């Protein structure tokens, strides 16, 4: 059983486990499946507040599928969370990325 199948089997038993959604998002990210990354990150964020890092993956995938406004919103939320959890360098990274959108 590969990692993806393993996480999916665990998710069947515990569909509201935020860390399984996080793990699935990262696994799908490795595979290049942005639709699934977005789906699992959004579910993860419904279940748990993140300190900011997951917004990088969300913004990247939203940008990749052409949802620029969604990517901007993800970065703005990521900045908010990064500052809340005292990650100023992450907030600056996200601000710089926002500037690239113009």
C-alpha positions in Angstrom: 0.0 0.0 0.0 1.4 3.4 -1.0 1.2 6.5 1.2 -1.8 7.9 -0.7 -3.8 4.7 -0.3 -2.7 4.5 3.4 -4.0 8.0 4.1 -7.2 7.5 2.1 -7.9 4.3 4.1 -7.4 6.2 7.4 -9.7 9.0 6.1 -12.5 6.5 5.6 -12.3 5.7 9.3 -11.8 9.2 10.5 -13.1 11.8 7.9 -12.9 14.7 10.3 -9.2 14.2 11.2 -7.5 17.5 10.1 -4.1 15.9 10.0 -5.2 13.3 7.5 -6.5 16.1 5.2 -3.2 17.9 5.7 -1.3 14.7 4.8 -3.4 14.0 1.8 -3.0 17.6 0.6 0.8 17.2 0.8 0.7 13.8 -0.9 -1.4 15.2 -3.8 0.9 18.2 -4.0 3.8 15.8 -4.6 1.8 14.2 -7.3 0.9 17.6 -8.9 -2.9 17.2 -8.4 -3.9 20.8 -7.5 -7.6 20.1 -7.5 -7.2 17.5 -4.7 -4.6 19.7 -2.9 -7.2 22.5 -2.8 -10.0 20.2 -1.7 -8.0 18.7 1.2 -6.5 22.0 2.4 -9.9 23.6 2.5 -11.3 20.8 4.6 -8.2 20.9 6.8 -8.8 24.6 7.4 -12.4 24.0 8.2 -11.3 21.6 11.0 -8.1 23.3 12.3 -6.5 26.7 12.3 -3.1 26.7 10.6 -0.2 28.9 11.6 0.3 30.0 8.0 2.5 27.5 6.0 -0.4 25.6 4.4 -1.5 28.8 2.7 1.6 28.6 0.5 0.5 25.4 -1.0 -3.1 26.6 -1.3 -2.0 29.8 -3.1 0.3 28.0 -5.4 -2.3 25.6 -6.5 -5.0 28.3 -6.9 -2.5 30.3 -9.0 -1.7 27.2 -11.1 -5.4 26.6 -12.0 -5.8 30.2 -12.8 -7.8 31.4 -9.8 -5.7 34.5 -9.1 -8.2 36.1 -6.8 -8.4 32.9 -4.8 -4.6 32.8 -4.6 -4.5 36.4 -3.4 -7.1 35.7 -0.8 -5.1 32.6 0.4 -2.0 34.7 0.7 -3.9 37.5 2.7 -5.3 34.9 5.1 -1.8 33.3 5.3 -0.3 36.7 6.3 -2.9 37.1 9.0 -2.2 33.6 10.4 1.5 34.0 10.1 1.4 37.2 12.1 -0.9 35.8 14.7 1.5 32.9 15.3 4.6 35.1 15.2 6.0 34.0 11.8 7.0 37.5 10.4 9.3 36.1 7.7 6.5 34.0 6.3 4.2 37.0 6.3 6.8 39.0 4.4 7.2 36.1 1.9 3.4 36.2 1.3 3.4 40.0 1.0 6.1 39.9 -1.6 4.2 37.2 -3.5 1.1 39.4 -3.4 3.0 42.3 -4.9 3.9 40.0 -7.9 0.2 39.8 -8.7 0.2 43.6 -9.0 
